Amino acid sequence: MIKHTDIDDNVLHQKIKESEILYGGNLRLKIYGTLQCKSGKRMKAKNRVFFKTIEQAKELGFRPCGHCLPIDYKTWKNGPI
């Protein structure tokens, strides 16, 4: 996990370009989603974190975003069957 406040914007853009960062999340709400998500783009930089994989986000206790990852969100919400 990389906090937005801990990384320079140029380094961040380079990591996104090189596919080292694929997902973003809200540290306060513990939600992760795609980098293109409108909800994620509106969050404050102090709450924004980045992940390379969904598994990394899940290991840290984050849940999927209902807007950009609706299938994953429904699976998470319904829990194990």
C-alpha positions as CSV (number, residue, x, y, z in Angstrom):
1,M,0.0,0.0,0.0
2,I,1.3,3.4,-0.9
3,K,-0.2,6.6,0.6
4,H,-0.8,9.4,-1.8
5,T,0.8,11.9,0.6
6,D,4.0,9.7,0.7
7,I,4.6,9.7,-3.1
8,D,5.6,12.4,-5.5
9,D,3.1,13.0,-8.4
10,N,5.7,12.3,-11.1
11,V,6.7,9.0,-9.4
12,L,3.0,8.1,-9.0
13,H,2.3,8.7,-12.7
14,Q,5.3,6.6,-13.6
15,K,4.2,3.7,-11.4
16,I,0.7,3.9,-12.9
17,K,2.2,3.9,-16.4
18,E,4.3,0.9,-15.6
19,S,1.3,-1.0,-14.1
20,E,2.9,-1.0,-10.6
21,I,-0.3,0.7,-9.3
22,L,-3.6,-0.6,-10.6
23,Y,-6.1,0.2,-7.8
24,G,-6.8,3.1,-5.5
25,G,-8.5,3.1,-2.1
26,N,-9.9,5.3,0.6
27,L,-7.9,4.7,3.8
28,R,-10.6,6.1,6.1
29,L,-13.5,4.2,4.6
30,K,-11.4,1.1,3.7
31,I,-12.8,0.9,0.1
32,Y,-10.8,0.1,-3.0
33,G,-11.6,0.5,-6.7
34,T,-10.2,1.2,-10.1
35,L,-8.2,4.3,-10.8
36,Q,-10.9,5.5,-13.2
37,C,-13.7,5.5,-10.6
38,K,-15.5,8.8,-10.3
39,S,-15.9,8.2,-6.5
40,G,-12.2,7.6,-6.0
41,K,-11.3,10.7,-7.9
42,R,-13.3,12.9,-5.6
43,M,-11.7,11.7,-2.3
44,K,-9.1,13.8,-0.5
45,A,-5.5,13.0,-1.1
46,K,-4.8,12.5,2.6
47,N,-7.3,9.5,2.5
48,R,-6.1,8.1,-0.9
49,V,-3.9,5.0,-1.1
50,F,-2.8,2.8,-4.0
51,F,-2.4,-1.0,-4.5
52,K,-1.0,-3.2,-7.2
53,T,-3.5,-6.0,-6.7
54,I,-7.0,-6.6,-5.3
55,E,-5.5,-9.3,-3.1
56,Q,-3.2,-6.7,-1.5
57,A,-6.2,-4.4,-0.7
58,K,-8.3,-7.3,0.7
59,E,-5.4,-8.5,2.9
60,L,-5.4,-5.0,4.5
61,G,-9.2,-5.1,5.1
62,F,-10.5,-3.0,2.2
63,R,-13.8,-3.8,0.5
64,P,-14.6,-3.3,-3.2
65,C,-16.3,-0.2,-4.4
66,G,-20.0,-0.5,-5.4
67,H,-19.7,1.9,-8.3
68,C,-16.7,0.6,-10.3
69,L,-16.6,-3.0,-9.1
70,P,-20.3,-3.9,-8.7
71,I,-19.9,-7.7,-9.1
72,D,-17.1,-7.8,-6.5
73,Y,-19.1,-5.6,-4.3
74,K,-22.2,-7.8,-4.5
75,T,-20.1,-10.9,-3.7
76,W,-18.5,-9.1,-0.7
77,K,-21.9,-7.8,0.5
78,N,-23.6,-11.2,0.3
79,G,-20.6,-12.9,2.0
80,P,-19.8,-16.6,1.9
81,I,-22.6,-18.8,1.0
